[in-house]
Amino acid sequence: MKLLEAPTLTLVSHPLCPYVQRAAIVLTERGVGFEKRYVDLANRPAWFETLSPLGKVPLLMIAREGREDAVIFESAVICEYLDETQPGRTLLPQDALERAQHRGWIEFGSSILVEIWKLEIATDASAYHAQRKALAERFATVERVLNAGPWFAGGEFGMVDAVFAPIFRYFDVFDELAELQVFTDTPKAIAWRRALAARPSVIGAAPADYAQRLRAFLHERDAYLLRADAKRPR
């Protein structure tokens, strides 16, 4: 029996980081073996500080036989490196214009993550409802560019899907806590969200205790999301 080679790629991770998840999804979709190495970002180890110029995850550590190991930082860079270097169908379009358009929507996805962060740390009604409205507007914009699905560009899973899957995962927890109503008029986004949630690469991109960890994170910050008022539609 042929023994499988040990992975040469290590994804330095944090359990709640959506940028780590998008890199893990791309690794899985491209059929690449890898290991995860978690770090506590509140107590960064010295080796991590040395390797990460920005002090953030993810990092992709690449073991190279006979040479010093390489490190790549920033999720977009990691994902494109993997897409360019692994055999098989790429997750970004071959056409230059379409590829640029998809990169634009990847950036748009990152802007949604900024709005989600603001929602998570909102501790009063005014900030909370402003963020809820901002997110509803973001998803309304996404709704206008979606087609019949099941994926962002139609029948083939792509890089934009890998970016939005961790975004939608937040709402699996948020929907249990509050009446955000950010998907009220977005049937295509809802269908896309469901398709992504069932994708094996998406399921495996976050730890099994992700929901519990996210709730704990919200409790630590006294998030308005957890209050009774947030459970009432507005």
C-alpha positions as CSV (number, residue, x, y, z in Angstrom):
1,M,0.0,0.0,0.0
2,K,1.3,3.4,-1.0
3,L,1.8,5.7,2.0
4,L,0.4,9.2,1.7
5,E,3.0,12.0,1.8
6,A,2.8,14.3,4.8
7,P,1.2,17.7,3.9
8,T,3.8,20.3,2.9
9,L,1.4,23.2,3.6
10,T,0.4,24.5,7.0
11,L,-2.4,27.0,7.4
12,V,-1.9,29.1,10.5
13,S,-5.3,29.8,11.8
14,H,-7.7,31.2,14.4
15,P,-11.0,29.3,15.0
16,L,-13.3,32.4,14.3
17,C,-11.4,34.0,11.4
18,P,-13.4,34.2,8.2
19,Y,-10.3,34.9,6.2
20,V,-8.8,31.6,7.4
21,Q,-12.0,29.9,6.4
22,R,-11.8,31.2,2.8
23,A,-8.2,29.9,2.5
24,A,-9.2,26.5,3.9
25,I,-12.1,26.3,1.4
26,V,-9.8,27.0,-1.5
27,L,-7.3,24.4,-0.3
28,T,-10.0,21.8,-0.1
29,E,-11.6,22.7,-3.4
30,R,-8.2,22.5,-5.1
31,G,-7.6,19.1,-3.5
32,V,-4.5,20.2,-1.6
33,G,-3.5,18.4,1.6
34,F,-2.7,20.7,4.5
35,E,-2.5,21.0,8.2
36,K,-4.0,23.7,10.5
37,R,-2.1,25.3,13.2
38,Y,-4.1,27.5,15.6
39,V,-2.7,30.5,17.4
40,D,-4.2,32.6,20.2
41,L,-4.3,36.1,18.7
42,A,-4.7,37.6,22.2
43,N,-1.4,36.0,23.2
44,R,0.7,35.7,20.0
45,P,3.6,33.4,20.2
46,A,7.0,34.7,19.3
47,W,7.3,32.5,16.2
48,F,4.1,33.9,14.9
49,E,5.1,37.5,15.4
50,T,8.3,36.7,13.4
51,L,6.4,35.2,10.5
52,S,3.4,37.5,10.3
53,P,4.3,41.1,9.3
54,L,0.8,42.3,10.1
55,G,0.2,40.1,13.2
56,K,-2.8,38.5,11.5
57,V,-4.0,35.1,10.2
58,P,-4.0,33.3,7.9
59,L,-0.5,32.5,7.1
60,L,0.4,29.7,4.6
61,M,3.6,28.0,5.6
62,I,5.2,26.1,2.6
63,A,7.7,23.4,3.3
64,R,10.4,23.2,0.6
65,E,12.8,20.3,0.4
66,G,16.4,21.5,0.5
67,R,15.4,25.1,0.9
68,E,14.1,27.4,3.7
69,D,10.4,27.2,4.2
70,A,8.3,30.0,2.7
71,V,5.5,32.0,4.2
72,I,2.6,33.8,2.5
73,F,0.3,36.2,4.3
74,E,-3.0,37.8,3.5
75,S,-5.9,35.5,2.5
76,A,-6.5,36.9,-1.0
77,V,-2.8,36.4,-1.9
78,I,-2.9,32.8,-0.4
79,C,-6.0,31.9,-2.4
80,E,-4.7,33.2,-5.7
81,Y,-1.3,31.5,-5.1
82,L,-3.1,28.2,-4.6
83,D,-5.3,28.8,-7.6
84,E,-2.3,29.6,-9.8
85,T,-0.1,26.7,-8.7
86,Q,-2.4,23.7,-8.3
87,P,-3.5,21.5,-11.1
88,G,-7.1,21.3,-12.2
89,R,-9.9,23.8,-12.8
90,T,-9.1,27.2,-11.4
91,L,-11.6,29.0,-9.1
92,L,-11.2,32.4,-10.9
93,P,-12.4,32.9,-14.5
94,Q,-9.9,32.5,-17.3
95,D,-11.2,35.6,-19.1
96,A,-9.3,38.7,-17.8
97,L,-12.4,40.9,-17.6
98,E,-14.5,38.3,-15.7
99,R,-11.5,37.6,-13.4
100,A,-11.3,41.3,-12.6
101,Q,-15.1,41.5,-11.9
102,H,-14.8,38.5,-9.6
103,R,-11.9,40.1,-7.7
104,G,-14.2,43.2,-7.3
105,W,-16.8,41.0,-5.6
106,I,-14.2,39.4,-3.4
107,E,-13.4,42.9,-2.2
108,F,-17.1,43.6,-1.7
109,G,-17.2,40.5,0.4
110,S,-14.4,41.8,2.6
111,S,-16.4,45.0,3.0
112,I,-19.3,43.0,4.4
113,L,-17.0,41.4,6.9
114,V,-16.1,44.9,8.1
115,E,-19.8,45.6,8.6
116,I,-20.3,42.3,10.4
117,W,-17.5,43.2,12.8
118,K,-19.1,46.5,13.6
119,L,-22.4,44.7,14.3
120,E,-20.7,42.3,16.6
121,I,-19.1,45.0,18.7
122,A,-22.2,47.3,18.8
123,T,-23.3,47.7,22.4
124,D,-26.2,50.2,21.9
125,A,-29.4,50.2,19.9
126,S,-28.4,53.0,17.6
127,A,-25.1,51.4,16.5
128,Y,-26.8,48.0,16.2
129,H,-29.6,49.1,14.0
130,A,-27.3,51.2,11.8
131,Q,-25.2,48.1,11.2
132,R,-28.3,46.0,10.6
133,K,-29.4,48.4,7.9
134,A,-25.9,48.6,6.4
135,L,-25.8,44.8,6.0
136,A,-29.3,44.7,4.5
137,E,-28.1,47.2,1.9
138,R,-25.0,45.2,1.2
139,F,-27.0,42.0,0.6
140,A,-29.5,43.8,-1.6
141,T,-26.6,44.8,-3.8
142,V,-25.4,41.2,-4.0
143,E,-28.9,40.1,-4.8
144,R,-28.9,42.2,-8.0
145,V,-25.9,40.5,-9.5
146,L,-26.8,36.9,-8.7
147,N,-28.2,34.6,-11.4
148,A,-30.0,31.3,-11.2
149,G,-27.2,29.7,-9.1
150,P,-26.5,27.6,-7.3
151,W,-23.2,29.4,-7.2
152,F,-22.2,33.1,-7.7
153,A,-21.4,32.6,-11.3
154,G,-23.9,29.8,-12.1
155,G,-23.0,26.2,-12.3
156,E,-19.4,26.1,-11.1
157,F,-18.1,26.9,-7.6
158,G,-15.6,29.7,-7.6
159,M,-13.4,32.0,-5.5
160,V,-16.3,34.4,-4.8
161,D,-18.2,31.5,-3.3
162,A,-15.2,30.7,-1.0
163,V,-15.3,34.3,0.2
164,F,-19.0,34.5,0.9
165,A,-19.4,31.1,2.6
166,P,-17.8,32.4,5.9
167,I,-19.9,35.6,5.7
168,F,-23.1,33.6,5.6
169,R,-21.9,31.3,8.4
170,Y,-22.1,34.2,10.8
171,F,-25.8,34.5,10.2
172,D,-26.4,30.8,11.2
173,V,-25.6,32.0,14.7
174,F,-26.9,35.5,14.5
175,D,-30.3,34.3,13.3
176,E,-30.7,32.3,16.5
177,L,-30.0,35.4,18.6
178,A,-31.8,38.3,16.8
179,E,-34.3,39.4,14.1
180,L,-31.8,41.0,11.8
181,Q,-34.0,40.9,8.7
182,V,-31.1,41.4,6.4
183,F,-32.3,38.8,3.9
184,T,-35.9,39.8,3.8
185,D,-36.0,40.6,0.1
186,T,-33.1,38.5,-1.2
187,P,-34.4,35.1,-2.3
188,K,-31.4,34.4,-4.5
189,A,-28.9,35.2,-1.7
190,I,-30.9,32.9,0.6
191,A,-30.7,30.1,-2.0
192,W,-26.9,30.8,-2.4
193,R,-26.4,30.7,1.4
194,R,-28.2,27.3,1.6
195,A,-26.1,25.8,-1.2
196,L,-22.9,27.0,0.4
197,A,-23.9,25.7,3.8
198,A,-24.2,22.2,2.4
199,R,-20.8,22.2,0.6
200,P,-18.3,19.8,2.2
201,S,-15.4,22.3,1.8
202,V,-17.4,24.9,3.6
203,I,-18.6,22.7,6.4
204,G,-15.0,21.6,7.1
205,A,-13.5,25.1,7.0
206,A,-14.5,26.0,10.6
207,P,-14.1,24.0,13.8
208,A,-17.1,22.0,15.1
209,D,-17.5,24.3,18.0
210,Y,-17.6,27.5,15.9
211,A,-21.1,28.5,17.0
212,Q,-20.2,28.2,20.7
213,R,-17.0,30.2,20.2
214,L,-18.8,32.9,18.4
215,R,-21.4,33.2,21.1
216,A,-18.7,33.4,23.7
217,F,-17.0,36.2,21.7
218,L,-20.2,38.2,21.6
219,H,-20.7,37.7,25.4
220,E,-17.2,38.9,26.1
221,R,-18.0,42.2,24.2
222,D,-21.5,42.6,25.7
223,A,-22.9,42.7,22.2
224,Y,-26.3,44.3,21.6
225,L,-27.1,41.2,19.5
226,L,-27.6,39.2,22.7
227,R,-30.1,41.6,24.2
228,A,-33.9,41.0,24.3
229,D,-34.5,44.1,22.2
230,A,-32.5,42.6,19.3
231,K,-34.9,39.7,19.1
232,R,-37.9,41.9,18.2
233,P,-38.4,42.8,14.5
234,R,-38.1,46.5,13.7
